[in-house]
Amino acid sequence: MKFGFKMFIVSFLIIIISFGIGGFLLVNSVFNHNFERITASNFENNRYIAASLDAMVKNAKSMGFDNNSINFTVESFKNQMEGKRGDTEVKICAMSETFLYNSDSFVNRLGYYGYGSKIYHEDGKYYYQVVTCIVPTNTPLYVETLTDITSVFEEREGYSGIFQLVLLGVAVAASAILWFFSYYITRPLYKLKKTAGEIASGDYSVRADLSLRKAGSEEVYALGRSFDTMAESMEHHIEELKEEARRRDDFVGNFTHELKTPLTSVIGYSDMLRSYNLPEAKKRECAELIYKEGKRLESLSINLLSLIVLKNEGVKYEKLSAALLLEDVKKVLKFLLEKYGVTLKISSEDCIVLGEPSLVKTLIYNLVDNGAKASEPQDEIEILGAVEGDKYRITVRDKGRGIPKDEIEKIREPFYMVDKSRARRQGGAGLGLALCAELSRLHEGELRIESVENKGTDVSFTLPVFKEVRDEKN
C-alpha cells in the first residue's frame, strides 16, 4: 500500500470516527436532556397530585368530616384531576385499574405512600408511567400519570437521520480534501522516488527538483537537498571510479607496452646473435642495443618500484638551507645539462626548509630532466626559489615545447607521455612526473604545472618552512 493512500485512509478514518462519536454524543445529549426534562416534569406533577389529595383528606379529617364527606371530597378531586391534558393522562384508582396493569407491574410492589416509574414501548409508541400509592381512607388509592413521550424518541431519530446526512457530506468533503492534501504532500516524495529510479538505472546526472519548497514542507525540501547532495556525491564517486578504472587500464596497457618494446628488441637481437654468424661490428651493435634496452628495463623497474614504495611510506624531515640545497643540485645536474646542451640559471631566496635531502634532489633532478628533454640545445632552464607564507616554493621553468592544456592533468599519470616516440628516443617511460607528484605529496605539497604550448612550462612544488614554533618531524 502506498504511503499517500495509507495517509489518506488513516486521516479519513480519524476524521469520520471522531466526527461520528462527537455527533452521537451530541444527539444523545440532546435526547437525554429532553427526556429528563419531560420525565422530571411528569414525575413532579404526579407527586404534586398525590400530595394534594393526601393533604386534602387529612385536612378534612382534622376538621371532623365524616367518611361520606371525605369520600365525596376524594371523588370530587378525582373528577377534577382525571382526564387527558395534552400528552399526559391522569388517573386516580385502585391498583388493578391502572393503565398497563399486569401481574408483573411494578405497581404490585409499591407499599403505602410508595412511588415508582417506568417506560413502556407498545405499538411503536413510548409511554412514561408514574404511580404513587396513598392511603387517604381505609382503601389505598393509586395516583397515576401516563405521558406519551414518543415525540422525544422521534426527535432523536430525526436528529440521527440529519446527522447521518451531515456525516455523509463530511465524508465526501473530507475524502476530496484529504486526497488533495495527500497528493500535494506526497507528490515530492514520488518525484524523489522517480529520481532515485533514474539514478539506479545509471543516470547519475539527474537531480531532485529543488522547487519542492513550494510544497510547503521544509522537511521534504531538506530531504530533497540531502538527496541532491547524495546524488552529487555519488556521481562524483562514480566519475572518480571511472577515472580510476581508466587510469588502471591505461597503466596496465602502457606498462605492458613499455615492457614489450624493449623485450622484443632484446629477444630479437639476442636471437640474431644466437642464430647467425655475424660480423664483429654487427655483434657489437646488437650487444649495444641489447644493453640499452636492458638499461631501459632496469630504469623502468627502479622507477616503478620507487613509485610503489613511496605511496606506502613516509619520510623523515631534516632542516635544510634552500640555497645550499639548490647549489648541490646544480652540481649533480652538470652531466645532465651537458648531455642535452642546455644551460641552468638559479635564482633563490635563502630559507631554512624541512625535507628529505635525497628525495628533494631527486624531485628537482627529474623536473630539470623533463625540462631539458622538452627544450632545444642552447635553451635556458631556470630554478626559482621563494618563500610563500609558511611554504617555500621551488619552480623549474623551461622554454620548450610546452604541454597541451587538455593533457596537463593527465601528465601526472604513470606512463603517460605527450610525445611518446620522442620520449622513448630519449629513454623515458612516462614515470617521471608521476614520481615527482608522489615526492611532492610526501613533503606536504602538490605538484603544480603551468604550461603554454611552444612557450614553455613551469613545474613547481613546495616544502615546509622551518619555524621555531613549528614541531619538527624527526
Wavefront OBJ file of the C-alpha trace (Angstrom):
o trace
v 0.000 0.000 0.000
v 1.389 3.387 -0.992
v 2.254 5.968 1.639
v -0.173 8.552 0.229
v -3.065 6.065 0.293
v -2.166 4.978 3.827
v -2.101 8.592 4.959
v -5.467 9.188 3.241
v -7.101 6.135 4.856
v -5.766 6.843 8.354
v -6.713 10.531 8.231
v -10.156 9.727 6.790
v -10.888 7.148 9.495
v -9.714 9.504 12.244
v -11.965 12.316 10.958
v -15.031 10.126 10.373
v -14.718 8.216 13.660
v -14.091 11.403 15.630
v -16.957 13.225 13.927
v -19.233 10.180 14.303
v -18.523 9.803 18.017
v -18.915 13.532 18.559
v -22.222 13.599 16.671
v -23.524 10.561 18.517
v -22.674 12.123 21.866
v -24.311 15.408 20.826
v -27.557 13.773 19.631
v -27.628 11.553 22.718
v -27.012 14.562 24.951
v -29.959 16.451 23.430
v -32.162 13.372 23.774
v -31.182 12.836 27.418
v -31.822 16.493 28.184
v -35.322 16.425 26.647
v -36.107 13.058 28.185
v -35.029 14.131 31.671
v -36.941 17.384 31.326
v -40.215 15.648 30.355
v -39.909 12.768 32.818
v -38.936 15.068 35.659
v -41.902 17.307 34.882
v -44.293 14.363 34.828
v -42.827 12.882 37.979
v -43.206 16.151 39.856
v -46.731 16.552 38.527
v -47.674 13.075 39.775
v -46.151 13.710 43.159
v -47.935 17.053 43.385
v -51.361 15.497 42.631
v -50.790 12.721 45.170
v -49.622 15.147 47.837
v -52.564 17.478 47.174
v -55.106 14.652 47.508
v -53.479 13.318 50.651
v -53.342 16.780 52.212
v -56.964 17.472 51.315
v -58.153 14.245 53.004
v -56.061 14.874 56.085
v -57.429 18.395 56.312
v -60.997 17.117 56.058
v -60.319 14.571 58.800
v -58.857 17.228 61.032
v -61.983 19.352 60.541
v -64.177 16.425 61.716
v -65.721 15.452 58.396
v -67.383 12.057 58.368
v -66.431 9.279 55.949
v -69.150 10.180 53.463
v -67.911 13.711 53.281
v -64.339 12.510 52.908
v -65.318 10.088 50.132
v -67.230 12.866 48.441
v -64.171 15.063 48.657
v -61.991 12.309 47.107
v -64.485 11.746 44.287
v -64.714 15.441 43.578
v -60.894 15.651 43.422
v -60.756 12.619 41.097
v -63.350 14.119 38.778
v -61.433 17.358 38.717
v -57.977 15.855 38.072
v -58.626 12.779 35.948
v -58.555 13.039 32.208
v -56.138 13.778 29.437
v -54.290 17.041 29.159
v -52.035 17.189 26.156
v -49.810 14.075 26.086
v -50.462 13.237 29.742
v -53.403 11.284 31.134
v -54.164 11.306 34.905
v -55.949 8.546 36.729
v -56.735 8.029 40.450
v -57.912 4.475 41.035
v -57.340 1.105 42.574
v -54.248 -0.903 41.695
v -55.929 -3.156 39.169
v -57.433 -0.213 37.320
v -54.136 1.487 36.482
v -53.013 1.812 32.886
v -50.903 -1.017 31.510
v -51.540 -3.088 34.613
v -50.350 -6.686 34.730
v -49.203 -9.143 37.324
v -45.571 -8.207 36.775
v -46.163 -4.490 37.003
v -44.029 -2.507 39.419
v -47.327 -1.212 40.882
v -47.736 -4.538 42.683
v -44.551 -3.860 44.599
v -45.437 -0.367 45.835
v -46.026 -0.047 49.570
v -48.126 2.581 51.274
v -47.013 6.013 50.175
v -44.516 4.419 47.827
v -43.957 5.582 44.268
v -42.254 4.410 41.067
v -41.974 4.976 37.340
v -41.341 3.027 34.156
v -41.078 3.489 30.366
v -43.274 1.327 28.179
v -42.969 0.666 24.472
v -46.066 -0.530 22.714
v -47.202 -0.400 19.102
v -44.347 1.882 18.129
v -45.074 4.362 20.897
v -43.272 5.215 24.113
v -45.037 5.959 27.415
v -43.753 7.221 30.744
v -45.796 5.886 33.667
v -45.536 7.311 37.198
v -47.572 5.796 40.076
v -47.820 6.971 43.704
v -49.651 4.999 46.371
v -51.533 6.971 49.058
v -53.996 5.878 51.764
v -56.371 8.805 52.328
v -59.020 6.422 53.683
v -59.038 2.786 54.557
v -58.598 1.858 50.897
v -55.264 2.594 49.068
v -55.513 4.821 46.073
v -53.008 4.974 43.211
v -52.337 8.308 41.579
v -51.125 7.535 38.064
v -49.860 9.764 35.262
v -49.183 8.292 31.823
v -47.363 10.502 29.348
v -46.829 9.812 25.667
v -43.092 10.585 25.127
v -42.909 9.174 21.597
v -42.047 12.651 20.289
v -38.825 12.655 22.295
v -37.670 9.399 20.653
v -38.879 10.550 17.250
v -36.919 13.751 17.725
v -33.820 11.671 18.467
v -34.389 9.609 15.337
v -34.808 12.809 13.344
v -31.580 14.237 14.694
v -29.831 10.926 13.985
v -31.062 10.978 10.381
v -29.911 14.559 9.904
v -26.569 13.720 11.462
v -26.141 10.730 9.146
v -26.666 13.014 6.156
v -24.198 15.509 7.609
v -21.731 12.684 8.274
v -22.094 11.514 4.684
v -21.424 15.047 3.457
v -18.441 15.360 5.751
v -17.125 12.009 4.481
v -17.390 13.148 0.857
v -15.817 16.556 1.580
v -13.096 15.003 3.751
v -12.302 12.459 1.034
v -11.801 15.175 -1.550
v -9.761 17.423 0.753
v -7.641 14.580 2.141
v -6.973 13.180 -1.340
v -5.810 16.622 -2.470
v -3.567 17.142 0.544
v -2.165 13.594 0.466
v -1.316 14.080 -3.204
v 0.054 17.571 -2.516
v 2.243 16.378 0.349
v 3.455 13.099 -1.177
v 3.997 14.434 -4.722
v 7.583 15.498 -3.882
v 8.246 12.011 -2.498
v 7.093 10.491 -5.777
v 9.479 12.841 -7.569
v 12.293 11.692 -5.301
v 11.331 8.077 -5.970
v 11.377 8.687 -9.720
v 14.756 10.418 -9.466
v 16.121 7.549 -7.367
v 14.901 5.100 -10.003
v 16.661 7.042 -12.760
v 19.864 7.081 -10.714
v 19.515 3.345 -10.067
v 19.181 2.800 -13.817
v 22.528 4.509 -14.361
v 21.688 8.178 -14.989
v 23.740 9.844 -12.242
v 23.238 13.363 -13.588
v 19.570 13.676 -12.588
v 18.634 15.731 -9.535
v 15.560 16.180 -7.398
v 13.515 19.311 -8.100
v 14.661 21.856 -5.507
v 11.414 23.735 -6.067
v 9.994 21.155 -3.665
v 9.989 24.042 -1.213
v 6.829 25.177 -2.984
v 5.164 22.128 -1.497
v 5.193 23.967 1.823
v 7.141 21.240 3.588
v 10.522 22.260 4.931
v 11.228 18.638 5.859
v 10.605 17.414 2.304
v 12.660 20.304 0.928
v 15.519 19.379 3.285
v 15.157 15.771 2.153
v 15.386 16.933 -1.463
v 18.556 18.903 -0.743
v 20.076 15.936 1.080
v 19.104 13.692 -1.815
v 20.767 16.054 -4.300
v 23.884 16.177 -2.133
v 23.921 12.402 -2.022
v 23.405 12.203 -5.796
v 26.202 14.698 -6.433
v 28.500 12.778 -4.120
v 27.546 9.524 -5.798
v 28.099 10.994 -9.254
v 31.455 12.357 -8.123
v 32.499 8.980 -6.736
v 31.273 7.185 -9.845
v 33.292 9.550 -12.010
v 36.293 9.001 -9.766
v 35.828 5.246 -10.081
v 35.543 5.538 -13.848
v 38.626 7.732 -13.956
v 40.475 5.336 -11.682
v 39.439 2.415 -13.875
v 40.620 4.322 -16.945
v 43.930 5.076 -15.268
v 44.306 1.462 -14.256
v 43.577 0.245 -17.764
v 45.941 2.834 -19.205
v 48.552 1.864 -16.639
v 48.295 -1.832 -17.479
v 48.262 -1.140 -21.205
v 51.146 1.302 -21.073
v 53.150 -0.880 -18.701
v 52.622 -3.878 -20.980
v 53.675 -1.833 -23.985
v 56.715 -0.400 -22.221
v 57.815 -3.917 -21.332
v 57.006 -5.394 -24.702
v 59.028 -2.908 -26.778
v 62.459 -3.451 -25.124
v 61.813 -7.146 -24.615
v 61.037 -7.540 -28.300
v 64.305 -5.814 -29.130
v 66.267 -7.873 -26.602
v 64.759 -11.146 -27.842
v 65.215 -10.207 -31.490
v 68.834 -9.078 -31.238
v 69.815 -11.939 -28.918
v 68.225 -14.377 -31.367
v 70.336 -12.839 -34.143
v 73.470 -13.332 -32.040
v 72.439 -16.913 -31.289
v 71.305 -17.940 -34.751
v 73.670 -16.208 -37.146
v 77.404 -15.908 -37.550
v 77.533 -12.123 -37.624
v 80.492 -9.892 -38.270
v 82.186 -8.484 -35.199
v 80.847 -4.978 -35.818
v 77.284 -6.272 -36.143
v 77.671 -8.344 -32.990
v 78.831 -5.277 -31.134
v 75.896 -3.275 -32.467
v 73.428 -5.956 -31.352
v 75.051 -6.181 -27.944
v 74.917 -2.394 -27.613
v 71.206 -2.365 -28.426
v 70.548 -5.198 -26.010
v 72.454 -3.308 -23.322
v 70.462 -0.085 -23.902
v 67.150 -1.874 -23.821
v 68.224 -3.746 -20.691
v 69.175 -0.457 -19.007
v 65.828 0.943 -20.021
v 64.065 -2.026 -18.409
v 66.199 -1.532 -15.318
v 65.293 2.162 -15.129
v 61.634 1.320 -15.649
v 61.608 -1.257 -12.857
v 63.531 1.016 -10.442
v 61.202 3.982 -11.051
v 58.117 1.820 -10.787
v 59.354 0.261 -7.559
v 60.181 3.710 -6.177
v 56.670 4.926 -7.013
v 55.078 1.956 -5.265
v 57.318 2.224 -2.202
v 56.755 5.985 -1.843
v 52.979 5.538 -1.839
v 53.248 3.325 1.223
v 55.994 5.028 3.228
v 56.510 8.361 4.914
v 59.684 10.427 5.102
v 61.744 11.914 7.902
v 62.342 15.639 7.551
v 65.634 17.421 8.078
v 66.397 21.120 8.309
v 67.871 22.240 5.001
v 69.201 25.506 3.633
v 67.313 26.172 0.423
v 70.260 27.980 -1.189
v 72.759 25.203 -0.344
v 70.266 22.564 -1.453
v 69.926 24.153 -4.889
v 73.691 24.581 -5.208
v 74.152 20.867 -4.501
v 71.532 20.061 -7.123
v 73.376 22.263 -9.620
v 76.493 20.116 -9.218
v 74.525 16.927 -9.730
v 72.876 18.369 -12.859
v 76.178 19.181 -14.595
v 76.277 15.949 -16.602
v 72.591 16.193 -17.497
v 72.970 19.794 -18.773
v 75.933 18.802 -20.942
v 74.016 15.825 -22.304
v 71.146 17.978 -23.624
v 73.233 21.114 -24.311
v 71.104 23.411 -22.135
v 72.121 25.983 -19.535
v 70.921 26.399 -15.979
v 70.108 29.554 -14.018
v 69.278 29.523 -10.284
v 67.509 32.427 -8.539
v 66.611 31.575 -4.983
v 65.677 33.211 -1.693
v 67.537 31.603 1.171
v 65.429 29.983 3.843
v 65.513 27.025 6.220
v 63.131 24.357 4.957
v 62.118 20.876 6.063
v 62.562 17.906 3.770
v 64.343 14.664 2.997
v 67.511 15.742 1.085
v 67.867 12.828 -1.338
v 64.174 12.839 -2.275
v 64.089 16.612 -2.791
v 67.176 16.385 -5.020
v 65.592 13.510 -6.967
v 62.470 15.602 -7.412
v 64.380 18.631 -8.752
v 66.594 16.404 -10.926
v 63.569 14.775 -12.577
v 61.906 18.139 -13.202
v 65.077 19.547 -14.783
v 65.474 16.336 -16.805
v 61.906 16.708 -18.157
v 62.540 20.393 -18.924
v 65.762 19.579 -20.733
v 64.058 16.900 -22.836
v 61.395 19.427 -23.875
v 63.981 22.136 -24.717
v 66.222 22.746 -27.669
v 70.030 22.922 -27.355
v 71.267 26.253 -26.005
v 67.909 26.896 -24.257
v 67.967 28.043 -20.646
v 66.316 26.299 -17.716
v 65.626 28.264 -14.524
v 65.261 27.074 -10.954
v 63.442 29.651 -8.810
v 63.027 29.546 -5.041
v 60.816 31.891 -2.985
v 59.049 31.950 0.377
v 55.220 31.886 0.271
v 53.903 32.193 3.824
v 54.792 29.008 5.676
v 55.850 27.286 2.423
v 58.905 27.537 0.221
v 58.107 27.156 -3.489
v 60.688 25.744 -5.903
v 59.869 26.233 -9.592
v 61.609 24.658 -12.588
v 60.979 26.737 -15.714
v 61.835 25.820 -19.289
v 61.178 27.486 -22.642
v 60.478 24.320 -24.553
v 57.550 22.898 -26.460
v 55.027 23.167 -23.625
v 52.131 20.861 -22.850
v 48.645 20.989 -24.434
v 46.068 22.331 -21.978
v 43.889 19.211 -22.126
v 46.841 16.980 -21.222
v 48.185 18.864 -18.183
v 46.052 16.870 -15.710
v 46.924 13.541 -17.350
v 50.672 14.197 -17.453
v 50.981 13.137 -13.780
v 49.663 9.668 -14.521
v 52.161 6.780 -14.710
v 53.391 6.000 -18.257
v 51.563 8.988 -19.760
v 53.680 10.764 -22.382
v 52.697 13.710 -24.564
v 55.115 12.738 -27.345
v 55.678 9.003 -26.894
v 58.060 8.468 -29.797
v 60.343 11.307 -28.724
v 60.160 10.287 -25.056
v 61.252 6.759 -25.891
v 64.100 8.001 -28.055
v 65.262 9.983 -25.035
v 64.961 6.944 -22.753
v 61.753 7.979 -20.990
v 58.969 5.722 -19.789
v 56.413 8.251 -18.537
v 57.062 7.690 -14.827
v 58.976 10.898 -14.105
v 56.153 13.285 -13.286
v 54.146 10.564 -11.501
v 57.194 10.045 -9.280
v 57.585 13.809 -8.817
v 53.924 14.181 -7.823
v 54.334 11.491 -5.172
v 57.546 13.078 -3.849
v 55.773 16.429 -3.616
v 52.883 14.866 -1.717
v 55.294 13.377 0.803
v 56.526 16.927 1.537
v 53.002 18.271 2.259
v 52.719 19.859 -1.165
v 51.214 19.390 -4.590
v 52.913 19.377 -7.954
v 51.667 22.423 -9.875
v 52.057 22.546 -13.655
v 51.531 25.693 -15.754
v 52.287 25.473 -19.441
v 51.730 27.282 -22.735
v 52.386 25.414 -25.977
v 55.557 26.492 -27.785
v 56.414 28.923 -24.974
v 57.438 26.719 -22.079
v 56.407 25.082 -18.839
v 56.603 25.933 -15.136
v 56.538 22.976 -12.753
v 56.670 23.787 -9.037
v 56.325 22.213 -5.632
v 56.521 23.431 -2.027
v 58.485 22.486 1.060
v 57.502 23.341 4.638
v 59.330 26.351 6.085
v 61.085 25.670 9.395
v 59.911 27.840 12.270
v 60.865 27.720 15.918
v 57.233 27.335 16.946
v 56.667 24.501 14.469
v 57.005 20.919 15.653
v 59.828 19.270 13.745
v 59.283 15.935 12.099
v 62.270 13.767 13.032
l 1 2 3 4 5 6 7 8 9 10 11 12 13 14 15 16 17 18 19 20 21 22 23 24 25 26 27 28 29 30 31 32 33 34 35 36 37 38 39 40 41 42 43 44 45 46 47 48 49 50 51 52 53 54 55 56 57 58 59 60 61 62 63 64 65 66 67 68 69 70 71 72 73 74 75 76 77 78 79 80 81 82 83 84 85 86 87 88 89 90 91 92 93 94 95 96 97 98 99 100 101 102 103 104 105 106 107 108 109 110 111 112 113 114 115 116 117 118 119 120 121 122 123 124 125 126 127 128 129 130 131 132 133 134 135 136 137 138 139 140 141 142 143 144 145 146 147 148 149 150 151 152 153 154 155 156 157 158 159 160 161 162 163 164 165 166 167 168 169 170 171 172 173 174 175 176 177 178 179 180 181 182 183 184 185 186 187 188 189 190 191 192 193 194 195 196 197 198 199 200 201 202 203 204 205 206 207 208 209 210 211 212 213 214 215 216 217 218 219 220 221 222 223 224 225 226 227 228 229 230 231 232 233 234 235 236 237 238 239 240 241 242 243 244 245 246 247 248 249 250 251 252 253 254 255 256 257 258 259 260 261 262 263 264 265 266 267 268 269 270 271 272 273 274 275 276 277 278 279 280 281 282 283 284 285 286 287 288 289 290 291 292 293 294 295 296 297 298 299 300 301 302 303 304 305 306 307 308 309 310 311 312 313 314 315 316 317 318 319 320 321 322 323 324 325 326 327 328 329 330 331 332 333 334 335 336 337 338 339 340 341 342 343 344 345 346 347 348 349 350 351 352 353 354 355 356 357 358 359 360 361 362 363 364 365 366 367 368 369 370 371 372 373 374 375 376 377 378 379 380 381 382 383 384 385 386 387 388 389 390 391 392 393 394 395 396 397 398 399 400 401 402 403 404 405 406 407 408 409 410 411 412 413 414 415 416 417 418 419 420 421 422 423 424 425 426 427 428 429 430 431 432 433 434 435 436 437 438 439 440 441 442 443 444 445 446 447 448 449 450 451 452 453 454 455 456 457 458 459 460 461 462 463 464 465 466 467 468 469 470 471 472 473 474
